[in-house]
Amino acid sequence: MQINGFVFVVFTGGKPDDLSIVKATCNMRVGFPGCVNALHICNTSPTMRFFLAGVRLLLDRGMRERLREHAGDFDEVDFALQTFGIDTKDSPLRRDGSWSTEWHQQWLHMQYGYEVQNFQSEIIITPRRFDVLFGKTKHAKEHPGTMRCQLLVEMYCEEYDNADRDSKTVVADDIVRVIHARNGRFLKAIGDEGWEEVDNITARHKVTHYFRGMRERRLKREARNGKEKAAAPRKRGTEPLEKVRNGKASPPSFLEETGEFGSG
């Protein structure tokens, strides 16, 4: 872990058409609460280089810039990681190509003992990428999961407005299921202690709140546009017919309409 985020180091191997590595990496990325600063993919199999080249094409520009591929034998991969400041003395990959998690298991045991001794309260929830955060703070409004939920609400806004009461509930429940399908949660802040996940009913009420807020903003925008249109200056001869008939405005003359006598 660095100051700007996490650094992933992935060791690949096996068949070049094995997509389990990519799938596991994507799932791990979604589950991480912090920002991924870099991704280092290390492989000692020459056949994997073509497979990784294809994976690179599927990534967006931002992730491609953070991706580094290290190919070669153990010493070459080990040296390449050290050039990026990554300590490899506790690497799970051994020189003979075998895999060892002995050090990692020892670290987990030490970490578990530390947490049992120092943390007796409930598990602290940290917001993930696709979580929807409750609250009016800038952090909650600009969280990627919150903005994604509002985008879904905007996509289904017309369907929601035209639906009856029962159908509105179905639309809101569908959006909640879409959030949950991406391992997203609806989180409410508990003071300064952290976050807690709310139930599905509270999550649905939050989605309906987004729908109401979007409808209110649309109506205010339409009313403001109508006032601006009504306040715009009228050209001569465009007064309403009622004002002309009541003598409050004079109709344009024939010469003015035909343009035979212009100004000047």
C-alpha positions in Angstrom: 0.0 0.0 0.0 1.3 3.5 -0.9 0.2 7.0 0.0 -1.9 7.4 -3.2 -3.5 3.9 -3.1 -2.9 0.2 -3.4 -0.4 -1.5 -5.6 -1.4 -4.9 -7.0 1.3 -7.5 -7.8 -0.2 -10.5 -9.7 1.8 -13.6 -10.6 0.4 -15.5 -13.6 1.0 -18.9 -14.9 -0.8 -21.9 -16.5 -2.6 -21.9 -19.8 -2.8 -18.7 -21.9 -6.6 -19.1 -22.3 -7.2 -19.3 -18.6 -9.5 -16.4 -17.8 -9.7 -17.2 -14.0 -6.8 -14.9 -13.3 -8.4 -11.9 -14.9 -11.8 -12.6 -13.3 -10.2 -13.0 -9.8 -8.3 -9.8 -10.3 -11.4 -7.9 -11.3 -13.3 -9.2 -8.3 -10.5 -8.3 -6.0 -10.4 -4.8 -7.5 -14.1 -4.3 -6.8 -13.7 -5.4 -3.2 -10.9 -3.1 -2.3 -12.0 0.1 -0.6 -9.1 2.3 -1.7 -7.8 3.5 -5.1 -5.6 1.2 -7.2 -2.5 3.2 -8.0 -0.7 0.5 -10.0 -1.0 -3.1 -11.3 2.1 -5.2 -11.9 1.5 -8.5 -13.7 4.5 -10.9 -13.5 4.7 -14.0 -15.5 7.4 -16.6 -16.2 5.7 -18.3 -19.0 6.4 -17.0 -22.6 2.9 -18.2 -23.8 1.2 -15.8 -21.4 2.7 -12.7 -23.0 0.3 -12.8 -26.0 -2.7 -13.4 -23.7 -1.7 -10.4 -21.5 -1.3 -8.2 -24.6 -5.0 -9.0 -25.5 -6.1 -8.1 -22.0 -4.3 -4.8 -22.2 -6.5 -3.9 -25.2 -9.7 -4.4 -23.1 -8.6 -1.9 -20.4 -9.4 1.8 -20.5 -6.7 4.4 -21.0 -6.3 5.2 -17.3 -5.8 1.6 -16.3 -3.4 0.9 -19.2 -1.2 3.7 -17.9 -1.1 2.1 -14.5 -0.4 -1.4 -15.8 3.1 -2.8 -15.9 4.0 -6.2 -17.3 7.2 -8.1 -16.2 8.1 -11.2 -18.1 11.1 -13.5 -17.7 12.6 -15.8 -15.2 12.6 -15.4 -11.4 15.6 -13.1 -11.3 14.3 -10.8 -14.1 10.9 -10.5 -12.5 12.4 -9.9 -9.1 14.7 -7.2 -10.3 11.9 -5.5 -12.3 9.7 -5.2 -9.2 12.6 -3.8 -7.2 13.1 -1.0 -9.7 9.6 0.2 -8.8 10.4 0.2 -5.1 8.5 -3.0 -4.4 10.1 -5.2 -1.6 10.3 -8.8 -2.9 12.0 -10.5 0.1 8.6 -11.9 1.2 7.3 -12.7 -2.2 5.2 -15.9 -2.4 7.0 -16.9 -5.6 10.1 -19.0 -4.9 13.1 -19.2 -7.1 12.3 -22.8 -8.3 8.9 -21.6 -9.5 6.9 -23.0 -6.7 4.3 -21.1 -4.7 4.5 -20.5 -0.9 2.1 -18.7 1.4 3.9 -19.5 4.6 4.8 -15.9 5.2 1.3 -14.7 4.4 -0.2 -17.1 6.8 2.1 -15.9 9.5 1.1 -12.3 8.8 -2.6 -13.2 8.9 -2.1 -14.9 12.3 -0.3 -11.9 13.7 -2.9 -9.5 12.3 -5.7 -11.6 13.7 -4.2 -11.5 17.2 -3.7 -7.8 17.0 -7.3 -7.1 16.0 -8.7 -9.4 18.7 -6.6 -7.6 21.3 -7.3 -4.0 20.2 -10.7 -4.1 18.5 -13.6 -5.6 20.5 -16.4 -3.7 18.7 -18.3 -4.6 15.6 -16.6 -4.7 12.2 -16.0 -1.3 10.7 -17.5 -1.0 7.2 -15.4 1.0 4.7 -17.1 2.2 1.5 -16.3 0.4 -1.7 -16.3 1.6 -5.3 -20.0 0.8 -6.1 -21.5 1.6 -2.7 -24.2 4.2 -2.5 -23.5 6.7 0.4 -26.3 8.5 2.3 -25.7 12.1 3.3 -25.4 15.6 1.9 -21.6 15.9 2.2 -19.4 16.4 -0.9 -17.8 13.0 -0.2 -21.1 11.2 -0.3 -22.4 13.0 -3.3 -19.3 12.6 -5.4 -18.7 8.9 -4.5 -18.6 6.8 -7.7 -21.3 4.4 -6.4 -23.7 7.3 -5.5 -23.2 9.0 -8.9 -23.8 5.6 -10.6 -27.1 5.2 -8.8 -28.2 8.7 -9.8 -27.3 7.9 -13.4 -29.6 4.8 -13.2 -32.3 6.9 -11.7 -32.0 9.4 -14.6 -32.2 6.5 -17.1 -35.5 5.2 -15.6 -36.9 8.6 -14.7 -39.5 8.7 -17.5 -40.6 5.2 -16.8 -41.0 6.0 -13.1 -43.0 9.2 -13.7 -45.5 7.4 -16.0 -45.9 4.4 -13.7 -48.6 3.8 -11.1 -47.8 3.5 -7.4 -47.1 -0.3 -7.5 -45.0 0.0 -10.6 -42.9 2.8 -9.1 -42.0 0.4 -6.3 -40.9 -2.3 -8.8 -38.7 0.2 -10.7 -37.0 1.3 -7.4 -36.5 -2.3 -6.4 -34.9 -3.1 -9.8 -32.3 -0.3 -9.3 -31.5 -1.6 -5.8 -31.0 -5.1 -7.3 -28.7 -3.6 -10.0 -26.6 -2.0 -7.3 -26.4 -5.2 -5.3 -25.5 -7.2 -8.4 -22.2 -5.3 -8.6 -21.4 -5.9 -4.9 -22.7 -2.5 -4.1 -24.3 -1.6 -0.8 -26.4 1.3 0.6 -24.4 2.8 3.5 -25.5 5.3 6.1 -22.9 7.2 8.2 -22.8 6.5 12.0 -21.4 9.8 13.2 -17.6 9.7 13.1 -17.5 5.9 13.8 -17.9 4.7 10.2 -20.7 3.3 8.1 -23.5 0.8 8.4 -25.4 -1.0 5.7 -29.2 -0.4 5.6 -31.9 -2.9 4.7 -33.5 -3.2 1.3 -36.6 -1.2 2.2 -34.5 1.8 3.3 -32.4 1.4 0.2 -35.6 1.5 -1.9 -36.8 4.7 -0.1 -33.4 6.3 -1.0 -33.9 5.5 -4.6 -37.4 7.0 -4.6 -35.9 10.0 -2.9 -33.6 10.4 -5.9 -36.5 10.1 -8.3 -38.5 12.8 -6.4 -35.5 15.1 -6.3 -34.9 14.7 -10.0 -38.5 15.5 -10.8 -38.5 18.6 -8.6 -35.4 19.9 -10.3 -36.9 19.3 -13.7 -40.1 21.2 -12.9 -38.1 24.1 -11.5 -36.0 24.2 -14.6 -39.0 24.2 -16.8 -40.7 26.9 -14.8 -37.6 29.1 -14.9 -37.3 28.6 -18.7 -41.0 29.6 -19.1 -40.5 32.8 -17.1 -37.5 33.7 -19.1 -39.4 33.1 -22.3 -42.3 35.2 -21.1 -40.0 38.1 -20.0 -38.3 38.2 -23.4 -39.0 41.5 -25.3 -41.6 41.2 -28.0 -41.2 42.6 -31.5 -43.7 45.1 -32.8 -46.7 43.4 -34.2 -46.3 40.3 -32.1 -48.6 41.4 -29.2 -51.4 39.0 -28.3 -54.6 39.5 -30.3 -56.6 40.2 -27.1 -54.5 43.3 -26.4 -55.0 44.5 -30.0 -58.7 44.1 -29.8 -58.9 46.0 -26.4 -56.9 48.9 -27.8 -53.9 48.3 -25.6 -51.7 47.7 -28.6 -51.9 48.8 -32.2 -51.7 46.3 -35.0 -48.9 46.7 -37.5 -49.7 48.5 -40.7 -49.8 46.9 -44.1 -46.6 48.8 -45.2 -44.8 47.7 -42.1 -45.7 44.1 -42.7 -44.6 44.1 -46.3 -41.4 46.0 -45.5 -42.0 48.7 -48.2 -41.2 51.5 -45.8 -38.3 50.4 -43.7 -36.6 52.5 -41.1 -34.1 55.0 -42.4 
